[in-house]
Structure formats: structure tokens, C-alpha cells
Amino acid sequence: MAATALAKLLPSRCTVELVESEAIGIIGVGEATLPHIRAFNERLGIVEAEFMAATRATFKLGIEFRDWGRIGDSYIHPFGTFGRGSGEVQFHHYYTRLLRDGVPLPPIESYSMACSLARANRFGQPARDPQQIASTFGYAYQFDAVAFAPYLRRIAEGLGARRTEGRIVAAERDSQSGDVTALVLEDGRRVEGDLFVDCSGFVALLIGKELAEPFEDWSRWLPADRAVAVPCRTATAVTPYTSAIAMPSGWRWRIPLQHRTGNGYVFASDFLSESAATDALLGAVEGTPLADPRILRFKAGRRARSWVNNVVAVGLASGFLEPLESTSLYLVQQAITALIELFPEKRIAPVDRDEFNRLINMEYDRVRDFLILHYHATERDDSPFWTYVRTMPVPDSLAEKMALFKRRGRVVKYREGAFLDASWVSVYLGQRVVPTGADPRAAAPSTDSLVAGLDRMRGEIAAAVGAMPAHAAFLAGYCPMPAAT
């Protein structure tokens, strides 16, 4: 991703050399994304249907959460709005006002185009006319990450990036500045450079091993530190959403691609052994496994700084937040975007480096709070793991957000950050955090007029959903997989 973006967007500012080794595998267990990936791909000139066919991708309208608030609960975090997404008073204020007044209402996802499409297993492109209810949703992708990397590599090389095959064994540094001046490969070759983008994953070859940038450990709030993953033959409908199903010591993912389904159990090793987690996952998958289970080990947190000297860490080398809300590639994308916007001229300006670190730290911190909310806002007490996360102290920044929502339904707004109001509202209400008050302007309409308006909206959504094809049928016509050779 980094090599392609730099070669495409800054062709006159840099010469890109991609150093990687075929001997080092890709952590590709199926990849679910956020809608931001669409804009990133468009900037690179990627044709959506070609990309989806090459990576066996499906569409993603949101994330289904099962058993998080209580066992038996289910809600969808949609890529879109609740209601029409316009007006000075947000839709959820009217909705929760009616709930407090004792009006029987369906779940709030009934007033979301994205959620309704997902539940119906249908998909169509959003309408461009903002007056239509079918314009109120977005989408992302579920794709094969192992196929995505070589797909981007071909694009990068076509744009002039040079690829060097080899395993890095050492780095040379300037004795005065401490900057990295060259990489040393296993066969003795040297790769010189002015700026090094560390995409070496958990190993963090440059930012961690060479520059020793401290890692901030967030495992006290996000205790899951293992995942066991296994793909299976797709035996159920190819759904236009990712599922996150709560388990006794963590949660299980289900990511449907065109040719297989990705499955995994993210768990805390303090509460469950790797062998027990593997058995639980294999007992839950919905089809025949296509490979042996893989164990991944990690720690939640981030580097204190992601840009140090002339090294910029991107992705897992920068930090890791578990895949609960599909933020891994989003954080990669944001780092690449910030690097391009702050790309050095002849020399690296400290102020640019500081701004990059501020932006990346902010992104990680805000995603962290959103993830912790899922665990902490639960009523579950059926296992030691859920008791721990339900009762643990949370960061002050999240405690403030939760207090504001409980008091008046207020969602803390940011100019920057991954998750907008509907994302927070879906988790709050989906996990039974219902505010005791609302925006005072929500009291103005009469109860009858509000109920009638909500009924009309549900009718509009039902008609729009019914006019769209089944997800599998749309895929077959839009981006079918290449024929097997």
C-alpha cells in the first residue's frame, strides 16, 4: 500500500524501492475493511470491479455483533446513518425519547438502510440523489489479503517502484544524527535511502529493534492477546457484512469472501489456552476447514512515536489494535495519507514529524476507546473474562464519552477520526446503554407525528431494499472471480 501510494501520488518527489522477502509470509486471514478504503483505492486509480475480482472480494455494509450486551442480543454497526442523517437534531434523540415515553419500537437498525440491506442479504450501489433514502449508506469490502499484496505490487512496479527481493538482517546508521543510511540484506547487498518506511509488521525491524522506540502497552484495557484463525469452505450465504460473535473469553470473527469464509477466535490467554481456543473455533465454523488452524500472538498498543529520525512505521510496526472493528488497514491508510501530506522536502522538518506523530497517535487513541466500549458496555457476567472487562477501569477519555451519552445522548464529535456518530450510537444502543435524557429540541414534535414519520421511513427503506438484488447475484454480475486455471 505504501509503495503504490508513494509511486502514484509523489512521482516527482521520490524514488521508491520496495524491499521484501518471499520467505516472510503475509498475515492474511481474510481482511475486512472500513469505507475509507474506497477513497484510498480511487486515489490510486484502482478500478473497483477489477480489484474485487482479483481479491475474491465481497461487499460489506457493516459489522454484526452477536451476544455482546447479553447472550442472545444482535445488532449491526452500519456504514451509514440512522434515519436520513440530516437536520439539526440527530435521529437517535427522537428515537430514544420515544423509548423513554414507553412507545414500543423495533431496534434502531430498522431505520438504517445499511442494516436493512445487510439483514436482507441484498446489495446495490448507493443512490446519488441525497433526497433518496438509498443514498444514506456506504460500503467497504471483505477480501483476500494474501491476494491484495501482489495485486498492489504489480501496480507499484508499473508506476516505477523497484522491488528488491531479500531478507533484511541489519541497518547502518549515521553516527552523528542517528538516521538510518542503509539496509543490509542477508546476502550482503546494501540498500541505501533517505527515508525508510518500516512495514515489517510485529517484528518492527527499524522502529523497534534498531531505534528502540517505546511501545505503549494497552493490554489492561484490551486483554485479548491471541487469535486462532482458519478458513473454511463457504457453506452459508455470502453475507454483505462481517460478524463478530462474542465467546466466553473473547470473540469470533466470520468474514465471507467469494471463495471461502475467514474465521478466527480472538481471545485472552490469561483466561483461555490456545488449544481450548482452537477446539472452540473448530467447533463453531460453518463449513469444512481448508487449512490447519494458525495461532497469532500480539499485544494491543502503539509506539510512542511512529516517525523517529528518518524512519516512518506503518501498520503493525507502528501499533496493533485487534480486528474487532476492521481498523487495521484504516490505520495503515491514515499513516500513508499523513506521510504523503507531510512528505519531506530536502530535509525532514521536525514540525512535520511532530504533526505526523500527533495525527497517528490520535487515530490509535480514538480507535482504542471505541474498541474498549464494546467490551466494557456489557451486562455479561457468565465468565471471568466478561466480568473483568465489564468492571475494569477505562481511560478517562472513554469514561467522559460514556457519561455524556448516558446523560443526554450526546456523541462526542471530532473533526478527525474513524468513527462518526452512527457508529457510537449503534454500539451504545445495541449494548443497552440508553440515555436518560436527550437534546431538548427533540421534545418539540408530538409523539403521534414522530411515530408516523418513523413508520413512513421504515416503509421507504423496505421498498428501497426490496428493489435491490441479492448480494450474491450482484457479485456475479459485477465482479465474478477469475476462472480457475
FIMAR-134960 format. One record per residue: residue in one letter; x, y, z of N, C-alpha, C in turn. Coordinates in steps of 0.001 Angstrom, whole numbers, plus 500000, padded with zeros to 6 digits. Layout:
BEGIN
AXYZXYZXYZ...
***
This chain:
BEGIN
M500832498794500000500000500000500000500862501249500000A501907501259500831502760502446500935503533502674499639A504110501606499087504895501750497864504027502237496712T502834501693496584501940502086495500501514503531495644A501152503942496851500686505314497069501797506327496804L502998506052497281504103506990497070504458507087495589A504493505944494904504829505961493479503756506666492660K502511506524493051501409507126492306501263508616492577L501338508994493838500966510350494232502140511303494345L503360510783494473504536511653494580505635511222493600P505306511057492333506298510521491394507509511416491183S507345512720491367508469513634491146509237513945492420R508745513436493554509367513773494837510224512647495394C510028511427494881510763510319495476510936509177494488T511967508400494703512169507130494017511907506030495032V511017505127494681510540504126495643511222502791495389E511808502230496437512349500876496378511662500039497447L511024498983496994510273498086497881511150496887498206V511529496763499461512390495660499896511528494676500678E511402493469500154510597492460500850511099491077500489S510732490098501315511205488735501133510037487779500957E510106486962499910509076485951499701509055484935500843A510172484843501566510263483871502661509450484291503876I509047485565503922508261486073505047506803486128504613G505957485405505284504555485321504879503771486582505202I502558486631504668501622487718504917500644487274505992I500367488151506942499335487833507944497996488067507257G497591487109506445496379487257505642495364486217506015V494443486552506880493443485587507347492056485999506850G492030486731505723490797487366505285490814488756505875E490387489725505137490502491095505628489188491828505438A488682492384506509487504493234506444487963494680506614T487269495597505966487731496977505902486634497942506306L487000499226506343486070500321506559485879501066505237P484812501870505094484543502538503818485666503444503324H486552503874504209487651504744503799488538504094502734I488574502762502677489420502078501701489001502424500278R487735502738500069487268503055498710487946504318498194A488017505346499028488654506592498600490148506371498351F490763505548499179492189505253499009492425504568497666N491621503562497364491771502849496090491535503775494901E490539504644495021490239505566493929491407506505493662R492068506958494722493225507841494542494354507133493804L494418505826493942495454505058493261495036504649491852G493827505023491455493357504679490118492897503242489985I492592502600491095492160501201491075490698501115490661V490403500266489692489028500032489240488376499032490191E487272499434490791486672498638491867486373497209491439A485701497011490314485300495660489913486512494781489660E487585495347489070488800494566488810489473494169490125F489557495116491034490147494846492349489358493768493090M488036493853493067487215492892493793487328491498493192A487382491416491868487534490105491237488886489496491584A489940490303491549491290489801491807491472489332493235T490764489955494164490924489620495580489753488815496133R488900488320495252487733487490495633486851488217496650A486681489504496429486051490351497449484529490266497426T483955490580498574482521490785498710482300492193499264F481054492646499210480727493958499761480450493841501260K480679494942501956480478494980503406479696496232503767L478515496032504345477631497128504734477753497484506208G478463496674506955478602496915508385479112495678509081I479028495702510400479507494603511228478393494167512163E478086492891512139477082492327513047477769491909514341F477180492319515470477684491919516786476636491048517466R477053489839517827476150488902518483476633488602519893D475711488621520848475963488192522231476870489137523015W476958490418522611477868491332523302477242491971524542G476069492542524417475426493125525595474925492049526535R474166491129525966473710489930526655473752488792525652I473840487572526132473742486418525237472363486434524590G472336486331523272471084486392522523470868487716521818D471606488760522212471490490064521551472171490029520184S471684490866519284472315491020517980472028492420517466Y473066493086516983472880494390516347473931494567515276I473720495528514397474664495812513322475182497238513451H476477497373513399477114498684513264477129498995511769P476300499961511325476149500184509889477144501181509314F477431501027508025478172502036507292477138502963506643G476650503869507441475608504780507002474950505401508209T473850506084507979473178506809509049471976506045509579F471521506448510745470188506095511214469280507243510806G468113506928510282467256507984509751467836508530508456R467552509771508174468023510369506934469367511065507079G469839511185508314471156511755508504471222513248508281S470087513930508341470094515382508164469250516018509263G469370517319509392468644518018510438469544518375511593E469151519370512349469978519824513464469973518852514626V468889518090514793468778517126515885468981515735515306Q469897515003515876470189513668515357469039512703515614F468899511743514703467769510828514720467646510084516052H468785509684516631468697508844517821468088509582519011H468103510917519003467449511667520089465933511474520045Y465363511531518844463919511284518715463586509841519075Y464404508924518607464161507506518839464195507186520332T465224507642521050465323507322522476464282508085523295R463863509244522816462774509947523507461507509095523493L461191508502522337460002507659522247460140506421523130L461351505855523180461554504704524057461276505075525513R461774506231525941461554506651527332460077506945527590D459351507343526536457912507607526681457090506328526662G457745505189526507457032503911526537456458503480525207V456849504137524118456349503756522798457091502506522327P456383501435521981457075500220521512457665500443520115L458952500246519996459636500459518730460525499268518409P460750499002517143461734497980516776463133498491517054P464159497648516961465528498128517150465849499279516199I466775500139516612467095501321515819467627500959514441E468176499746514276468685499373512962467580499264511918S466313499184512351465199499167511407465093500473510631Y465742501515511132465703502823510480467042503140509803S467772502088509460469051502225508766468991501451507463M469287502113506363469314501452505065470397500376505030A471571500687505575472664499719505559472296498462506343C471750498636507543471375497479508367470288496652507689S469309497322507109468197496608506485468661495825505269L469548496395504472470126495663503348470908494451503845A471700494652504893472508493557505415471629492415505908R470592492729506668469710491689507192469006490941506059A468719491635504958468039491010503815469011490318502876N470315490431503155471354489856502298471253490375500871R471045491685500752470944492335499447472002493424499328F472264493834498085473211494916497869472929495615496555G473156496928496559473133497747495357473951498996495628Q474393499658494589475166500879494779474284501962495407P474833502781496314474047503864496907473551504847495836A472375505402496076471824506409495164472636507696495270R472756508411494182473490509674494187472615510848494598D471304510688494471470375511751494848470227511772496369P470676512832497039470624512849498504469206512839499069Q468212513077498229466834513039498707466308511612498841Q466981510668498229466526509285498280467080508584499515I466264507745500128466708507010501308467870506073500957A467952505653499696469021504755499265470365505457499135S470408506744499456471686507470499459472329507499500841T471672506905501833472087507090503228473009505985503742F473624505231502828474545504198503294475810504212502439G476861503634503017478116503431502299478491501965502386Y479672501646501928480091500250501995481611500147501963A482094498980502369483520498656502312483631497294501638Y484750496607501888484985495316501242485439494278502262Q485208493026501901485793491872502566486588491142501488F487907491014501665488707490455500574489850489602501100D490518488942500173491633488062500493492902488907500567A493421489098501774494593489956501962495832489374501292V495908488051501195497053487427500547497082487786499060A495918487952498443495847488337497035496028489844496849F495704490628497864495773492092497754497211492569497610A498141491967498356499536492426498334500166492296496943P500117491130496283500701491057494930499950491905493917Y498649492094494118497877492967493238498438494386493294L498691494888494504499256496228494646500713496273494182R501437495185494397502838495156493965502928495383492455R502068494721491692502090494897490235501811496340489851I500875496976490567500570498380490282501776499253490613A502380499017491768503532499820492190504672499715491190E504957498484490739506042498303489778505706498957488450G504428498935488061504010499604486837504162501114486922L504140501633488147504303503073488361505772503462488541G506670502491488472508089502805488553508780502398489832A508048501866490803508702501395492018509577500184491685R510737500113492312511648498997492089511546498044493272R511393496766492964511276495771494032512582495023494197T513043494913495428514255494173495764513874493000496650E514170491803496198513895490602496980515046490347497947G514718490148499218515768489841500175515332490061501604R515955489326502497515657489447503924516635490439504563I516098491400505310516930492411505977517502491825507263V518809491957507436519452491407508638520075492488509517A520276493700508973520891494762509775520598496109509136A520862497162509894520720498527509388521978499306509736E522386500167508834523507501070509084522963502444509425R523649503139510357523142504442510810524262505468510820D523855506711510648524799507819510724525208508020512183S526501508134512417526987508221513790526617509527514464Q526367510575513691526034511881514264524531512042514484S523739511849513430522295512109513504521502510930514036G522046509730513897521296508530514270520370508040513180D520304508749512031519442508336510925519913507012510340V518976506244509831519311505034509089519829505454507723T520944504898507298521524505238505991521398504104504986A521316502867505471521215501735504552520691500509505275L520079499620504508519684498303504978520695497297504465V520990496310505265521896495244504861521080493962504719L521158493341503537520397492129503267521219490899503597E520545489773503667521160488519504093522344488129503208D522271488465501919523342488095501003524435489154500917G524365490179501791525395491198501842525100492455501053R524068492453500238523729493671499493523293494779500449R523518496015500014523105497188500781522057497964499991V521050498455500682520024499295500074520052500637500786E520550501652500095520641502984500691519333503748500488G519107504765501327517908505573501191517965506803502066D517062507739501798516944508950502611515832508822503647L514762508100503275513612507907504159513244506433504094F513008505829505265512695504405505329511307504230505952V510434503531505238509093503240505730509101501809506247D508965501655507547509061500346508199507699499657508160C507566498696507254506347497896507129506638496447507511S507508496259508487507989494911508833507113494194509850G505913494727510104504976494013510962505368494018512429F504921492973513147505186492900514582506672492934514904V507521492477513976508967492462514210509501493877514398A508919494849513687509316496266513795510834496426513694L511382495972512583512834495903512420513542497220512687L513004498308512142513685499596512282513173500382513480I511860500594513558511309501456514613511498500825515995G511452499508516071511567498825517352512958498320517646K513444497392516811514741496755517091515904497726516936E515869498579515897517016499444515643516931500748516430L515768501421516397515629502725517053515089502622518476A514598501453518857514139501197520233513081502189520693E512163502551519783511079503440520182510147502698521137P509815503282522304508992502578523296507606502213522757F507099501109523269505767500618522918504847500809524112E503725501486523909502746501702524979501784500519525020D501780499801526118501002498575526281499587498915526764W498577498515525975497179498788526334496428497517526715S497155496474527049496501495189527308495651495204528569R495835496192529459494968496246530645493537496592530256W493359497270529108492025497618528608491566496683527489L492520496153526745492225495247525635493032493971525869P492535493095526749493348491971527211493514490838526201A492749490824525121492919489776524117494318489889523504D495070488791523528496449488805523038496777487620522132R495751486913521709495931485764520826494763485711519838A495008485062518716493928484716517799494281483397517150V493293482555516984493459481350516187492564481526514970A493120481268513781492405481546512540492389480318511652V491280480132510929491172479038509980490152479413508902P490488479236507622489486479444506568488644478194506389C487434478355505885486601477182505621485865477369504301R485403476265503767484611476316502558483307477046502869T482904477948501999481698478730502252480481477819502173A479838477613503311478699476706503380477396477440503639T477491478722503921476298479530504167476304480712503211A475263481502503249475128482628502326476304483588502456V476733484128501317477811485120501306477208486452501739T477297486735503010476611487897503568477379489186503293P476670490297503092477328491592502880477673492279504195Y478183491535505131478626492093506408479551491095507093T480390491615507970481263490809508816480544490532510138S480771489375510709480170489045512009481240488964513083A480915489501514264481762489400515452480889488786516546I481137487525516857480293486772517781481043486614519105A480492487143520165481154487061521470481263485610521918M482405485296522521482705483959523035483056484087524520P483185482991525247483440483097526694484699483863527062S485727483846526202486974484545526545487435485477525438G486491486026524687486822486937523603485707486982522582W486066486854521302485040486900520263485536486188519019R484590485814518173484889485053516957484483485875515735W485381485911514741485030486629513516484574485659512426R483739486183511545483311485477510337483354486484509200I484233486256508213484411487176507088484157486398505803P483021486616505137482702485845503935483307486459502675L484136485682501982484667486065500687483915485285499604Q484260485542498350483561484824497287483898483341497282H485132482979497657485583481598497513485734480858498836R485673481572499936485822480929501244485345481880502318T485292481385503538484940482209504693486115482218505659G486531483404506082487567483524507091486963483437508480N487594482688509355487119482515510729488277482690511693G487984483219512854489015483333513869488413483564515237Y489162483212516259488749483430517651489825484297518287V489465485529518610490354486456519314490096486262520799F491156485936521556490931485584522957492080486074523831A491842486058525134492844486459526119493466485212526723S494786485085526592495450483870527068495433483752528588D495157484843529294495010484756530753493748484000531141F492811483855530188491528483235530504491265481955529708L492095481685528682491838480533527817493146480071527178S493340478763527091494547478227526460494392478226524944E495526478156524253495496478128522791494795476874522275S495022475757522915494387474517522465492869474562522666A492434475126523779490994475225524023490345476202523047A491037477288522741490510478247521767490403477605520393T491397476815520004491362476124518715490188475168518644D489980474409519702488848473476519730487523474226519625A487409475353520330486161476124520300485898476675518908L486953477149518236486775477694516884486370476598515904L487068475477515936486747474393515003485343473843515242G484869473948516458483514473506516750482449474481516303A482864475706515938481892476745515586481850477076514104V482903476751513349482924477132511938481800476441511185E481343477103510114480134476666509425480409475836508173G481648475445507943481981474660506768483239473857507003T483680473127505983484870472289506087486128473146506107P486991473021507128488235473804507154489089473530505923L489737474569505421490573474467504230492062474477504565A492414474640505827493814474665506248493859474358507738D495060474121508226495229473920509662495079475260510391P494561475250511592494446476499512360495807477143512596R495840478479512552497068479244512806496891480059514076I497922480089514902497904480901516114498675482195515843L498061483320516149498707484627516056498811485195517464R499970485751517791500183486331519117500494487814518968F499918488629519833500063490080519699499833490760521035K500066492032521054499802492856522235499195494165521755A498109494590522382497452495836521992498263497027522466G498416498001521591499131499218521948499749499865520730R500559500876520949501217501582519848502575502106520304R503400502460519316504658503130519615504374504531520163A505253505019521011505106506392521499505145507370520331R506000507074519351506055507845518103506196506857516949S505539507158515853505645506295514678506642506834513661W507022508091513770508062508656512902509204509121513810V510344508438513708511522508740514517512721508861513577N513468509950513708514577510198512788514046510147511346N514600509289510524514131509184509137513430507853508873V512812507317509931512067506062509835510598506320510175V509713505895509282508269506021509485507677504618509573A507095504286510707506484502968510886505033503012510439V504651502025509657503288501934509142502747500540509440G501489500462509843500875499162510103501315498573511420L501519497267511447501801496560512697503098497002513342A504034497535512561505263498061513161504978499291514010S503907500004513682503514501209514412502694500879515652G501801499908515527500952499547516655499972498475516234F499232497968517200498245496940516891497005497138517745L495870497140517079494577497113517751493787495980517120E493278495106517940492642493895517436491583494200516370P491234493214515533490403493474514351488911493602514612L488516493914515819487101493954516181486297494891515295E486843496026514931486122496979514077486840497199512736S487629496212512329488247496226510988489071497480510746T489876497874511721490595499139511617492044498987511153S492536497762510955493958497583510645494361498319509378L493651498079508277494016498742507029493666500225507068Y492652500600507844492347502028508000493541502758508606L494143502188509642495287502833510284496498502873509359V496681501837508563497726501864507534497471503017506567Q496249503088506102495855504111505129496053505518505686Q495686505732506927495828507065507517497293507444507664A498140506480508003499574506773508115500154507140506754I499778506399505721500278506694504377499801508062503919T498533508369504163497979509670503772498707510805504477A498939510648505782499641511690506539501076511839506052L501719510731505722503093510809505220503144511563503898I502206511295503016502181511978501725501955513479501914E501041513827502806500739515245503034501895515979503706L502717515247504475503818515855505220505176515387504695F505200514948503453506407514357502908507568515351502921P508762514905503312509899515832503425510282516462502089E510881517637502202511493518251501029512938517764500984K513902518644501066515279518148501049515668517550502390R515120518103503456515395517589504793514087517403505549I514130516538506532512948516311507362512815517452508352A511651518112508338511391519191509279510797518606510560P511373518888511710510833518348512963509352518647513160V508897519820512709507492520175512912506584519239512114D507032518828510909506238517876510121506209516514510802R507348516113511315507424514825512009506539514832513248D506542515915513987505708516018515187504221515975514833E503842516626513734502443516624513331502012515231512895F502862514536512189502556513151511814502311512310513063N503184512423514036503025511628515257501769512006516019R501434513290516027500195513710516693498982513069516020L498956513111514690497814512568513950497683511059514160I498789510346514074498719508893514201498368508488515626N498953509145516607498597508831517994497123509078518263M496602510182517715495184510486517879494310509396517272E494672508927516071493893507876515420493882506612516276Y495032506200516741495100504999517572494306505173518869D494440506334519499493778506554520788492259506528520647R491749507102519567490292507149519389489725505796518993V490457505056518175490030503694517876490071502838519139R491122503005519938491241502267521208489994502455522055D489555503691522248488386503954523084487147503269522530F486985503301521203485814502687520587485820501179520806L486973500558520699487060499118520918486776498762522377I487326499529523294487103499247524720485613499337525046L484912500289524411483476500435524658482736499117524446H483072498377523384482377497124523100482491496141524259Y483672496074524845483886495138525949483260495634527250H483422496920527513483030497457528819481517497635528947A480851497989527849479403498215527882478679496878527710T478786496034528695478153494721528649477490494435529980E476475493589529937475846493117531164476254491676531461R477140491125530655477516489721530805478371489508532058D478034488458532793478826488069533967478964486552534017D478918485933532812478875484473532728480250483833532632S481322484643532611482668484079532565483624485073533198P484778484608533675485758485523534270486197486622533305F486316486301532026486737487309531050485742488454530994W484454488155530854483454489211530723483270489992532031T483456489328533143483408490041534418484562491039534507Y485741490624534042486889491528534086486650492770533232V486267492596531962486150493766531080484965494648531484R483932494044532064482772494834532490483106495729533674T483997495271534531484285496006535776485610496760535748M486398496636534697487732497266534673487613498778534569P488544499530535150488600500975534914488936501221533446V488334502260532869488579502574531468489300503922531374P489906504239530224490571505534530082489609506686530351D490121507766530906489279508925531212488558509438529971S489225509368528825488616509865527594487362509076527241L487360507760527472486160506957527210485128507163528302A485544507252529538484596507475530631483792508751530404E484455509793529914483759511045529618482745510861528492K483122510152527452482209509914526330480963509168526802M481175508124527595480047507320528059479133508121528970A479710508954529829478900509759530746478033510749529968L478580511356528932477811512316528131476665511633527407F476916510418526890475834509734526187474749509281527169K475139508724528303474147508266529275473288509423529774R473879510580529930473147511727530465472196512332529446R472651512552528211471835513310527267471900512787525835G472428511580525644472502511023524304473499511741523414R474432512433524024475375513236523245476568512382522819V476872512421521528478035511731520993479139512765520802V480286512506521421481408513436521311481832513528519853K481896514748519337482216514955517924483684515311517752Y484251514806516661485634515112516327485702515536514865R486636516409514586486885516753513188487639515630512500E488444514894513245489241513811512693488970512534513475G489085511397512806488863510122513469488017509205512617A488100507904512902487486506908512029485978506833512172F485449506968513392484067506592513640483191507804513916L482108507907513127481175509011513253480040508636514206D479055509539514305478010509390515321477280508047515258A476889507626514048476105506396513932476863505192514463S478182505202514339478985504084514843478851503975516356W479043505085517047478930505089518503477502504761518943V476515505347518279475114505106518651474773503623518511S475255502985517444474924501576517230475437500710518369V476640500989518863477201500183519949476523500522521274Y476340501820521556475653502196522796474292501508522905L473444501739521920472088501205521997472069499696521798G472945499194520931472997497750520712473420496992521950Q474168497666522837474617497023524072473937497633525293R472727498165525052471785498540526113472218499741526943V473030500617526363473350501881527013472360502918526458V471289503162527200470218504053526738470272505342527554P470330506505526898470446507766527643469194508072528441T469382508771529554468244509174530385467638510496529922G468333511208529046467822512471528519468177512602527054A467821513755526467468063513962525041468263515438524765D468622515752523561468652517132523100467258517728523344P467167518851524047465832519383524381464971519678523168R465599519892522004464807520163520799464052518933520316A464460517749520785463765516528520391462378516428521011A462073517290522005460755517265522644459705518027521859A460107518768520846459175519644520131458095518892519354P458404517896518525457342517219517760456434516414518680S455196516248518258454274515419519028454642513955518865T454232513153519839454508511719519766453893511108518518D452642511475518220451964510902517056452698511224515759S453172512458515625453855512829514385455191512102514251L455877511918515372457132511176515326456902509716514930V455927509082515550455645507682515239455245507539513777A454435508448513281454026508383511878455219508567510953G456115509474511308457307509698510493458213508481510462L458362507833511619459182506632511666458560505503510847D457267505385510893456599504349510095456806504587508600R456710505851508182456942506154506760458374505819506359M459299506127507250460696505857506940460940504364506777R460382503561507646460550502117507522459964501615506213G458854502205505798458260501820504520459158502181503347E459759503377503399460682503793502339461881502849502266I462420502518503440463585501641503479463234500262502931A462083499731503342461667498404502881461504498382501363A460945499444500813460759499497499350462100499577498634A463019500389499167464329500540498535465130499240498619V465062498569499769465772497296499927465199496253498975G463881496197498881463234495216498017463557495391496547A463954496603496161464281496868494759465711496479494404M466500496091495399467899495750495141468077494239495057P469075493784494278469273492342494089469925491681495297A469875490371495298470610489612496316472096489904496179H472788489891497305474222490194497303474993489275496351A474739487974496409475457487030495547475181487301494078A473948487671493755473615487963492362474327489218491881F474409490229492735475125491451492355476596491142492102L477215490358492984478617489997492810478843489251491496A477941488316491191478106487503489989478088488358488730G477328489433488738477261490300487575478312491385487551Y478834491752488724479722492923488836481197492548488870C481542491552489654482973491233489851483168489736490078P482760488899489135482957487463489345484431487103489445M484717486060490196486098485596490332486626485116488985P487936485273488749488524484716487531488348483193487515A488228482633486329488104481188486217489392480524486692A489244479398487378490402478662487883491235478138486712T492549478185486893493450477688485837494262476519486357
***
